[in-house]
């Protein structure tokens, strides 16, 4: 079973679609800015993510790597 919600996009604030599939996968996407987040609801782990305009964060120090 799939549940669909319209929510504000976490990236741009426009309308985004959140789909919850079989109470285990949450997929949030926005057509306006191409935001995507696919997450496991049971573990909270991110399966896939893409958010243009948000800088990535790296925990590895590039000097020591």
Secondary structure, 3 states (H helix, E strand, C coil): CEEEEEEECCCCCCEEEEEEECCCEEEEECCCCCCEEEEECCCCCEEEEECCCCCCCCCCCCCCC
